[in-house]
Amino acid sequence: MAYQRGKPLSVGFSALFAFALLAYAAEVPTPQAVATLDVAKLLRESAWVCECGMLGRLSGAQKDSIPITALFTSNNSIAVGPCPSAGYAQCSLPVVHWENGTLKETAETAHVTPQSARASADGKRTLFDFNDRQVPFRQHLLESAHTVLTLGMSGPEDVNGEVVQVVDTSSKKACFQWRRSFPMTWTRVRSSSISPSGEFVAIIEGTKLSVYRLPAACEGRRISPPPS
């Protein structure tokens, strides 16, 4: 029962956090990638295996149903490919080399988890990657009312957007904001990661891998993360 009582509070805090990030999005210019690479051929030709928790061991054509992510495995390497964002998945993904402003395909693979590279190695910067739902205003009001009336126990769970933000862990000020929209899906999409140095963010959209350089200081609007 304790979990059920706490759930509406967690839902409420998460919603407020999402609104704070979306409000900040209107103030921040769209970031420009410092390097891009189409990895369609690499993904098509590379072997893929996923120990996908309750889904079991997946391989081959089964990867087509799983969202693609980009995960820094070091300051100079990024693993790309399908890996479920939920659960305790462990995926074997092809690696792209990143150095001196250039992305280059390799024959290497890396074993990663979807929780990898969510903060810089020193813990000073944290990356948030979450999904949201954009619908017409009237529909939003009806859905919000339904969620309130059911104390957060019931509400739409399909999503059609992704927001990525990097914040200073101490000040909670933001230094990176990126978002995209896509057709409604019931699958959680997380396509980004931060480098161990805290200097770069990698995002994959479709088969396009992009790397963004972060500013030296985070000076955006102060926010508070939702409860975990």
C-alpha positions, 0 to 999 in steps of 0.5 A, a space after each residue: 500500500 505504501 507504494 500505491 500511496 506514494 505513486 500519485 506524489 511521484 507522478 505529480 513531481 514528475 509532471 512538474 519537472 517535465 513542465 519546467 523543462 519544456 518551459 526552459 525549451 522556449 528560451 534556449 536556441 536549438 543546439 547545433 551538432 559539431 559532427 554527424 554520421 549516418 550509421 545505417 550501414 553499420 547498424 545493418 551489417 553489425 551483429 546484435 545481441 541483447 540480454 533483455 531481462 524479462 524479454 529474454 535473449 534477442 538477436 537478429 531481426 528482432 532488433 527492428 522493434 527496439 528503439 535505437 540509442 547512442 551511449 558513450 563508452 569512453 570519451 572517444 567511443 560511442 556504442 550505437 544500436 537498439 537497446 531497451 531503455 526499461 528493465 535490466 537489458 545488456 546489449 552488444 552494440 557496434 562502436 563509432 570512434 569519436 576524436 578531433 571532431 570526427 566520427 568514424 565507424 569501427 569493427 568494434 563492439 561494446 557491451 552496454 546497459 541503457 542506464 550507461 552514460 547518464 552523468 559525467 565521470 566526476 558527477 558534476 553534470 547529469 543528463 536527463 532524457 525523458 519522453 513527453 506527450 503533446 496533444 491538442 489543448 482540449 484533449 490535454 485538459 480532459 486527460 489531466 482531469 482524468 489523471 487528477 480524478 484517479 489520483 494519478 493511478 490512470 492516464 495516457 501512457 503513449 508518448 510522441 516526444 523526447 526531451 534531452 537536457 543536461 544540468 549542473 548537478 550542484 546548481 541545477 542550472 541547465 546548459 543543454 536542451 534538445 527535443 524532437 517529436 515522433 508518431 505516438 508510441 507505447 515504447 519509451 525512447 531514450 536516444 542520448 548520453 553524455 561523455 565521461 568528460 562532461 564536454 559532449 552529448 551524443 544523440 541518435 535520431 533514426 540512423 543519424 548520429 550527432 555529437 554536441 559540444 556543451 558550454 563550459 558553464 551551465 547558466 540556464 534556468 534552475 530546475 529540480 529533478 523529479 523523485 526517482 
